[in-house]
Amino acid sequence: MSRPEHVAPPEMFYSGDEAKKYATNSRMREIQSTLSERAMELLALDGDNCMILDVGCGSGLSGDVITEHGHQWIGCDISPDMLAVAIDQEIEGDVVLNDMGQGLPFRPGSFDGCISISAVQWLCNAEGTHSNPHRRLLTFFTSLFQCLVRGGRAVLQWYPENVAQMDLVTTAAMRCGFGGGLLVDYPNSTRAKKYFLVLFAGQKDGAAQKMPKANGEGVQEQVANENKRSRPNQQGKRFKGGIEKGSKGWIQNKKERQRAQGKAVPEDSKFSGRKRKTKW
């Protein structure tokens, strides 16, 4: 099945009947609401009545979640039909017709936080020779960094197509001043796996911000502002999470991951990970 961004530009794909589905299809509404709830959890706002930016707000489903959390919001989307559905739903936030790849039209420091559900991947698709994904990503992240308060956080849920696309997006965000990284919920599940780009617009209260925890033995990939070439080249035994491959701790972690996937795994014993003596 083709990915939506390979079928047509977003303003064309989310038009007419496709836009109306977000008002009538209960399954789609449930998915959007669940993702929005998780994004708000990762946003970890202090206090009530914050001003939130919803990038790719669509029909306003994610905005409804922001309202339920006691905050105000402004949404932007490239699809006029999706925004029309949002207005028909009598949402409580304000909406703006905007192509995020052209930059966000807001004053510096306007928002305490930002969420985005299933939108960022559209920036990675070139619709023609005039469209440059790398340039559009830089334009978007630069304007996003500027319109957030210092120490503000952005949580962008998206569907990366491959590892190269993950690197393209995260690198663009770091170049524009953001800290943070990629968080993966339920990495061992094909259907439940979800990707969130958690970004920090500078320090908060004079201290560096920490990545939140992922769900379901998730992965938290910290992306610091450093030159990857300067990292030491580790050779020999491979490590993951500071645990030596083949050690007892490594074996126990692997068993736990397999149990979480429902696989049949031998019980632990005193011999698990035990090194055998060399035979002569």
C-alpha positions, 0 to 999 in steps of 0.5 A, a space after each residue: 500500500 502506497 504511503 499518502 505522501 507518495 499519492 498526492 500533495 497534502 492539500 490535494 490528498 486531504 480534500 473532499 471525502 478524505 477530509 470528511 472521514 476525520 469527522 465521521 470515522 470513529 476509528 480515525 478519530 480514536 487513533 488521532 486522539 490517542 496519539 494527541 494524548 501521548 504527545 501532550 504527556 510528553 510535552 509535560 507542561 507546567 501549569 494550566 492555560 498555556 498557549 500551544 501550537 498544533 502543526 498540521 492540526 487538520 480537523 481539530 481532533 488534536 486541538 480538542 485534546 489540548 482543550 481538554 487539558 485546559 490549554 489554549 491553542 492555535 492550529 495551522 494546516 495546508 488543507 482548506 478542506 480539513 480546516 473547513 471540517 474543523 470549523 464545522 466541528 466548532 473547535 475552541 482554538 483558532 486555525 490558520 491556512 499555512 504550509 509549514 514548509 514555508 515557515 510558521 507565521 507567528 511572532 517569536 516566543 508566542 507558544 509555550 509548547 507545540 505538538 504535531 500529529 502525522 504531519 512532519 513526514 510530508 516535508 520529506 517528499 519533493 513534489 517537483 524540482 522547485 521543492 527541496 525537502 532539506 530546505 523546507 525542513 530547515 525553514 520549518 524548524 527555524 521558524 518553530 524554534 523562534 516561535 517557542 518560548 525559551 525552554 519550550 518543548 515540541 513533540 512531533 509524532 510522525 511516520 518515518 519511511 526509513 532510517 535515512 529519513 529519520 536522520 534527515 529530519 533529526 539533523 535538520 532540527 539540531 541544526 536549527 538550535 534544538 536539543 532532544 531526540 527521537 523517542 520510540 514507543 513499543 519498538 518491538 511491536 509492528 502495529 503499536 510502534 510510534 515515533 515521536 521527535 521530542 525537541 527542546 528550545 534551549 534550557 529550562 530554568 537554567 538546566 538542561 532538559 532530559 528526554 522523557 521515558 518511552 513506553 513498552 521498553 521503548 528507545 530514547 535516542 538522545 541527539 546532542 549538538 555534536 559532530 558525529 565524526 568526533 565520536 570515538 570509534 568503538 571496536 571489539 565487543 559491542 555494547 548496547 545501553 552499557 551492557 556487554 553483548 553476551 553477558 548475563 545482563 545482556 541475555 536477560 534483557 534479550 529474554 525480556 524483550 522476547 517475552 514481551 513479544 509473546 515468544 517462548 523463552 527458556 526460564 532463567 537459571 544460575 547457568 544463564 550467561 555463565 562462561 564455560 571453561 576452555 576445553 583442552 
